[in-house]
Amino acid sequence: MPTRKAGKASIIKHPKFAPLTLDSTFKKAFANEQCTELLVFLLNAFLAEKLESPIKEVSIMNCELPGETKFSRDARLDIRCMDAAGARFIVEVQVGKQEHFISRTFFYLCMLIASFAKKGKKYDFNIPKLYSISFLEFDLDFGKNCTEVVQHLSMRNDLHPEVRYDMIQMTFVILPRFMKAEAECETIRDKLLFALKNGHKLKSCPKNFRERELRDIFEVARISNFNSMEWTRYQAEMMSRYDYEATMDYARKEGMEKGEKKGLLEGILKTAKSMLAEGLDPALVARITKLPKKQIMALR
């Protein structure tokens, strides 16, 4: 409901749509086990040139990738699915910047490969095709002149670059690089990119977004359609996002003033301490600041 600030005549209007890159909104749109149509739509839009033929249907799989032993870390993915031909897909959205994100993605693919081999059984290593697609809200360095919004990484023969091995394909979608205006979006991929980056800023689904799947995606993100549980989770995630952005802004400011990494760390630690003083849960503070939980506990 709209709210009015005390002493002011202006009305504060809530956004019509939740960000599609929020964990809950992204999964609500693309990890619906009862209807995988939007997930198929998304995969075909970004992997078309890497697929032998368009994906017709997929089945959602368990998002947990268990470690090899009880001492190994497990991995939890946003979405994991399989198509009718047996190809596997990992789909993720990442908001906070990670220094070694490409290596992290490859690590998860390796965990997926390891899960195919059953203990005590002969394995012929004929692994199915594996695809990962990551939607990033931060830029990532892929090398000189690699400035495209969508980056595809795969295995190849160094002496014969034209020879590629298609068992593993990693795709990275760098949303900050997408600069097209609404009227410039002609392809389905462009429209999806625009929706992922700017959908939460709009008052309605763009008129030229005539594809039914795109309109369905906007309806999923429409806040007025949320039930009470979805509304509560949306508020919690947005608060976490605001806290993270405020923390990073403060830390960057501190770092710039001191002109060295020490200042950046001090800024983060100072903000973390303030958050703890306000009563925030240490686990939440650790997640927002990206500091080890042990270091957060030492600040109490």
N, C-alpha and C positions, 0 to 999 in steps of 0.2 A: 504494500500500500504506500502511496506517496506520503511524505512527511513534510511538515512545515517547520522551518527554523524559527525559534523564538525571536520576536521583534522584527521579523522580516516578512515581506509579503510574498516573496518568491517561493515556489514549490520545488522541492528536491525530488527529481524523478529517478526511480530506480531503472537500471538498464532493462531492456526487453529480453535480451538473450545472455546466457552465461557463456563465458569463453569456452570454445570447443577444445582448447588445450588443457582445461582443468581435468584432472584425473577422472572425476565422476562423470562429467559431461561427455568426455571422449569415450569412456567405456559404455555409457548409456547408449550412445549413437552406434558404436562399432563393435561392441562385444555382447550383443543381444543374442542369446542362444536360440530364442524363439524365431528370430528373423535376422538372418545374416546378409540380407540384400545390400545394406549400406556398406558393410565391410567388403563385400565383393566389388561394389562400386568404387570404393577407395583404392583397393589393391589394383584393379585394372587401370585406374587413372594414372597411377604412379609407376607401375611395373610393366606397362604395355609393351615397351620395346625389349623387355627382358624375358617375356613369356613366349612360349611356342604358340600358344593360342589363348584367347581370353578365358579367365576363370569363370566357370558356370555356377559353382556352389562350393561352400567351405563348411567345415564343422569346427566349432570352438573346442579347444582342448584345455586341459589343466594348465594353469599359468605358472605352477610351481615346477622349478627344475631342481631336484634334490642333488646335494653334493655327493661325491663318491663315498665318503665315510661320515660318521657322526661328527667328526671334527672339521669337515669341509663345509664351507658356507653354501646355503641354498640360494637360489635366485628366484625372484618373483617378477614375472613379466606383465606388461599391461594386457597384451592379447597374444595368444598363441593359437594357430588354427592350421587345418590341413585341407587341401582340395581333393577332388575326386581322383586325381592321378597320384596322390600320395605325397606331393610336395608340401613342405612345412613352411609356415610363415610366422615371423615374430614382428609384431607391430607395437611401437612405443612412442610416447610423447614425453619430451624432456624439457622442463622449464629452466632449472638451475644449471649453470655452466659447469661442465666437468672437464678437467684437463686432458684426460686420456679416454675420451668417450668412444673413439673408434676402436681402441684396444678392448674396452669394456664390451662393446657390441660383439667383437670377434670372440671374446671369452665366453659370452652367453651362447653363441653358435656352437662353440666347441663343447660346452656342457650338453647342448642338445644332441650333438653327434654321439657323445659318450653314452647318452641315455638309450641309444638304439641297441647297443651291445648288451645282451642279457647274460648275466653271470652263469657259467657252467654250460653255455651253449656255443656251438660253433658259429662264427660270424664271418660273412664273406666280404664285408666292408663296402657293399654296394648301397651306399647311403642315398636316401632320396634327396632331391634338390631342396636346398635351404635358402630362404629369402628373409632378410630383415629390412624393415623400413622404419626409420626413426624421424619423427617430426620434432625439430629443435627450435626453441625460442631464443637461441643465441647463435652467434656465428662460430664457425669452426674452420681452422686452417687446413686446407687440403693441398696446399702447395701453390707455387707461383702460377698466376693466370687461371686458377681454378675458381672462378667467380660465379658459376652458375648456381641457381637456386637449388636444383636437384643434382646431387652427386652420386654416381654409381661406382662402387668398388667391387672388383672381382679378381679371380686368379688368372694369370696369363703366363706365357712362355716369354722370358726376357729377350731371348735371341730372335723370337718370332712373335712380336706383339699381337699379330693378327690371330694367333692361336690362343683361345681362351678356354678355361675349364669352368663349366657352369654349375658345379655342385654347390658352390657358395656364391651368393650375391648380396651385397650390402648396399642399401640405398639410404641416403641422408637428405632430408628436406629442410633447408635452412630458411625458416620463415622470415627473419629480418631482412633477407636479401630480396624478397618479393616486394616490388615497388609499384606494381600496376594499379591504376585506379579502377573503380567498379566498371566504368564504361569500356575499359580496355580489355576486360576479361571475355575472351571468346571461346576458348577451349574448356572442357570439363576440368582439366587439371588447374587452369588459371582460376576458375570459379571456386574450386575446393581450396586452393591456396588463399584466395581472398577471404573466404568464409573462416578458415582456420586462424588467419591473422587479424581480421577486422570484424567478424560477425558480431561480437559483443558490443561493438560501437554503433550498430545500426538500429533503426526503429522498426524495420521490416525486412523481409527477404527481398533482395534486389529483383526488379521486374524482369530483367533479362536472364535471370536464373530460372529458366523454364523447366529444366529437368526435374522430374518428380522426386528423385532421390535427394537432390539439393534442397528442395522445399521440405522434405521429410527431416533432413538434418537440422534445418532451422527450427522446425517444430519440436524436435527433441531438446534443443537448447533453449526453447522459450521458457522463461522462468515461471510464467503463470501456469504452466502445465506441470510443475513440480508438485509431488506430494509432500507431506510434512517431513518425511525422512530425507528426501532429496533436497528440500529447502534447507534443512539443518546442516547437511553435509556441504552444500554449496557455500553457506555462510562461513563454515569452519575453514574450508579450503581457501576462500577469498581472504579471510583474516590471516591465514598462514602465508599467503602470497604477498599481502601488503606488508606483513612483518618482515618477510625475507627481503623485499625490495627496499624497505626503509633501512634495514640492517646493512645491506650492501651499499646503499647510497651514503650512509654515515661512514662506513668503513673506507669507501673510496675517498671521501672528503678528508678523513683523517690521514689516509695514506698520501694524498696529494700534498697536504700541508707539511707533512714530515719528509716527503720526497723519497721514501724508502719502504720496503716491505714490512719493516718493523712497525711502522705507523699503521699500515693496513691491519696487521694482526692485532695491534693494541686497540684499534677502533672496534674490531669485531668482538674482542674480549670485553671491552667496556660496555658495548651494547648487550652482549650476552648476560653480563652481570646485572644490568638494569632490568632485563627481561625476567631474570630469576627473582629479582627484588619485587617485581610486580605480581609474582605468584605463578608464572608460566611453568608448565611441566618441563623438567630438564630434558626429557626425550624430544619434546617439541622444539626447545631451544637448540638442541644439537642438530636437529633436522634442518632448521631454518638457517643457522649459521655455518653448517657444514663442518663444525668442530667435533672432535671425538667426544663421546658422552663422558668418558673418564675426565677429560679436561673441563667439561661443563660442571661436573660434580665437584671438582676442586675449587670452583669459584663460589660455591655456596657458603 
